[in-house]
C-alpha cells in the first residue's frame, strides 16, 4: 500500500478513537456536571422525581440552593424538600408545578445558576463573616443563647453576653452540623439554628421561671389561659411569662370541664346562662357553653360545690382584670400537671 494511503488510514483511525473516547466520557459524566447538553442528548433526558437518588440529584440540590430553594446541605436523595424547591421554581414560571425535573425545568435551572463547586457538592463549607462573636452583648446574643438552650447546647442563664460558655455552645452546634467550627455566629450558623428552633419566649430570654406546677408546653408561647386541673389554678401567660394566677373550680363528674387546647370565641361581660338561669359575669367562652367566668357560688361556698362544666373564678376583681385583657382567639389550655 502506498505510504500516503497508510498515513490517511492512520489519521482516520485516530479520529475514530477520539470520537469514541468523547462518547464514553459523556456516558459516564455526572448529569449536570457541565452544560445541559452533556447530561443527555436531545430527547434522551431522564426526568428526576421524588424517590430518585444519585449524583444528578446532588447537583440539582446544589443548584436549587443557589436559587434559595434548598438548604445548603446536599444529600443525593430526591426528598420532599427537593420536590418542593423544584415545584416552587416551576410555579414562579407559570408551569405545571409537579416537582418533577423534566428537560425544560433542568435547562432553565442550569441557565439560572453557576456550576457547583466541589466543596458545595461535598458539603465542605468556608466560614462566613461573623455576625456575632465573643465580646458582643445585647438582645441578639440573648436570642442565640435561648435558641441554643432549646436544642440543649447551652445550659447556663441567658445573659446577653457572648462569653466563653456561648463560644463553646456555638462550637458544639457547628461541629454537629459540619459547619466550620469557629465559635462565631455567621449567617450559615444562624440560619441553621433558626430552622431547628422556635422564637424564644420572654420567659426564655430573661430566665423567668413560672411559679407553681409546670406549665403545659402549649401555654409557653403566645397568649394563653393555662388551666391546671391538678393545682386548681388558672394562669394568664403571655410569651411564657405568668402575669396573673387565680384559683378556679371545675365541673362535676357528671358534667366535667373538657380538657384540651381551645381558644376564646366569645366574650360576654354580664352573661346569664340560658340553660341554667345563673349569672356568669365576665364570661369567656372556649368550648360550646363552657366558659371561664366569675362565680358568686364559688366565692361563697368554695370547693364544696361544682360548676356545670365551666371554669369558675371566685376572685371578681381578678377575673374582671383578666376579661379586659383576653382577646378573641387567645388560647385556653385545660390540662392536668
N, C-alpha and C positions, 0 to 999 in steps of 0.2 A: 504494500500500500504506500502511496506517495507520502512524503513527510508532512506536506501541508494538510493532507487529509487526516493524518494522525493528530496534528495539532487541533484541527477543527473538532474531531471526535472527543479529544480530551477536554476542550472548552465546554462542549455540550454536557459532558458528564459532571464537570464541576458545577455548572449552573443548575443541573438537576439535583445534585446533592444539597446545594444551598437552599433550593426551594423546599425540598423535603425537610430539611432541618428547621426552616422557618415554620412550616406547618406543624411540626412536632412541638415547637416552643409554644405556639398559640394554643395547642391542645392541652398543655399542662399548666399554662399560666393561670393564676387565680383570677376569677372573674372580677372585674373592677380594678385590677392592678394597673391598667393603662387606660386608654381611651375606650369609649363604649364599644367600639368595633373589635377590640381584642378579646372580648369575652365570648363572642359567638358571631357567626356570620348572620347577615340579614335573614330573617325568617326562622333562624335556629335558636332564638333566645329562649332560655328556660326560665319561666317565672319563679319568683321566690314568694313563699307564703308561710303562714303560721305553722310551726312544727318543723320547718326545714332547719338544717344546721350546716356548718362548714365555713370555709374561708370567705365565700361570697357574702354570707350573712355578716361576717365580721367587718368587711369593707363597707357594706351597706350601713351598718350601725355607726361606724366612724363618720361616714359622710352625713348621716342624719344628725349626728351630734354637732357638726359644723353649722347645721341649719337650726340648732336649738330644738330638735325634735327627738332627741335621745340623750340619755345620760352619757357621761364621758366613758364609762366602763363598757367595753365591748366583750361579748361572750361567745359569739359564733352560734347562738341559739335564737332562732326567729320566734321571739316570745310576744306576749301581749303588748309590751312597751314598744317593740319594734313595729308591730302591726299598727298600733295607734299613731305612731310617728309617720308612717307611710300614708295612712288614711288622712291625717291632717294635711300632709303635703298635697295629696290629691284633691282634697276638699277645697283648698285655697285656690286651686286652678279650675274649679268647676267640673272636675272629672268625677267618675264613679269612685266613691271613697270606700273601696272594699279592703284596703290594706294589703292587696296583692301587688307585688312589683312586677308589672309587665314591662315590655321593652320601652314603651313610651315613658313610663314612670322612671325607669332606670336611666334612660338617656337624659331626661330633664334633671334628675338628681345629680348626675355626674357633671352636667353643664353648670350647675349652680354651686359646685363645691370644688375643692382642690384635692390633689392626690394625697391620701392619708399617709402620714409618716410611719416609719417602722415603730417608733415609740408609741404613737397613737394606736396602732393596730395591736400592740402587745401590752397596753395599759402601763406604759412607762411614762411617768409624769415628771415635769420640771416644776420646781417651786414657783408659785406666783408671788406677786407683790404683796407684802404683808398689809392686812387691813387693821389687825390688832396684834400687839406683841407685848413682851414683858415691860412693865413700867407704865402701861396705859391704865387709865381709870375712866369710870363712867358707866352709863346705862348699857352701852353696847357690850361692855365686859360682863355686866350682870346677866344680860341676855345669853351670852355664850356659856357662862358658868351654870345658869339654870338649865339650859338645854343639855349640857354635858352631864348634869346631875340626873336628868331624865333617863339617859342611856347608861348611867352608872359608871361614868368615867371620872366624875368629880364628886367627892363626898364631904367637902367642907361647907362652911357657910358661904352664901352668895354675898360677896363683898364689894364687887365693882372694881377691885384692884387686881391687875394682871400680874400676879406674883408667881413664885416657883411652883406652887401647887397647881395653878392653872396651866402653866407650861407643861408640866408632867401629864396632866389630863389630856391636853391637846395632842401631845406626842403619842400617847397611847391610842387615842382615837384615830390619828393619822396612820399609825403603823398597822392597825387592824384593817384599814381600808386601802392600803397600798398607796397612800398619798405621801409625797415626800415629807419625811419627818423633820420638821423644823421647830415645832413648838409655837409657831406663829400661825395666826388665822389668816389664810389667804382666801380668795374667792372660792376656790375649789373646796376647801375645808368647810367654809361657812355654808355653802350650798348643800353639801352632803349632810351636814349637821341639821340644817333646817328640814331636809327631806325626811329625816329619821325621827323628828320630834314635833311637838305642837307648840303653839305660842305659850310662853310661860305665864302663869297667873301672877297677880300681885303678891299673893302669899309666897310663891316660889321665889320671886325676885327679892323679897325683903325678909325671908326666913320667918314668916308668921305661921305659927303652929296653932291650928284650931283648938279651942278649949273643948273639953268633954270627949265623948266617944269619937272614933274615927268617922270622918265624912265619907259618904259614898263617893266613889270616883266621879260619878256623873254630876256631883254637886260642885266640883272644883273648878269648873270653867264657866264663864258667863254669869248669868243671874239666876238664882235658884232658891226656892223654899225647900230646904232639906229637912224632911220629916222623918224622924227616927222613932220607930215604934218601941224599940228596946229601952231607950232612955226617956221616952215620952216627952220629946222635945222637938221644937221647930226652930231651925237656924236659918236666918236670912243671910245668904252667902253671895258675894259679888267678887268674881275673879279669884276665888279661893279664900277670900277674907270673910270671916264671920262678923257681920255687923250688928246682929240682934239675935238673942236667944229667948224663946218663950216656952212655958210649959203647955202641953196640949194633952187632950184625951181623944179617944177614937171610938169607933162603932163597937157594938156588941158582937158576940159570936154569931148571932142570927143576922145582923146587919153590919158586916165588917167593913172597915175602911180599905179600899183597894190599894194594893201595893204595885209599884212600878214607876215608870217615867211618864209624866204628863206635862201639860202646860196650861196656864191660865187662859181660859177662853171667854170669861165673862166676869164683870165686877158689878156688885150692887151694894151701895152704901147702907141703905135702910131696908134690906131684903126681909120678906116674911115668907116662910115656906108655904107653898100652895098645897102641899101634900099633908103636912102635919099642923099647919097653922101656927108654927112657932116663929119667934123673932130670930133672925140671923144677921145681925148688923155686921157691916164690913165684910160681906161675903165675897170670896174669890174662888169661883168655880173652876175645877180642874178635871173632873170626870163625871159626866152625867149630872146628877143632882148633888154630887159630893163637892164640898167646898171647905176652904179654911175660913172660919168666921168666929166672932165673939159669941160666947155662950153665957148668958146670965145663970143658967143652971149649974154650969161648971164652976162659975165664980162662987156660987152659994154652997154647993154640995161637994165640990171636988171630985175625986175619983170614985165616989160612991155610985155615980150614975154612968151613963154612956151616951154617945151620940147615936144618930140613925145612919152612921157611915161617914159623917163629916169629921173634919179635924177641928175640934173645939179649942178655942183660946180663952183663958179666963182673965187675962190682963187687958182691960178695954183700951187703955192708953197705948199699950204696945201694939195691939192689933190695928188700931187706927193709924199709928205711925207706919206700920207695915203696909196697910191698904193704900196710903198716899204715895208709896214708893214702888210698889209692884205694878208692872205693866202687863197688858195683854201679851201673851206669848212667852212670858217668863216661865222657866221650868219649875215643876213641882215633882220632887223625887220622894217617894214614900218607900221606906225600906226598914230592915232590921240590922242593927250594927253587931 
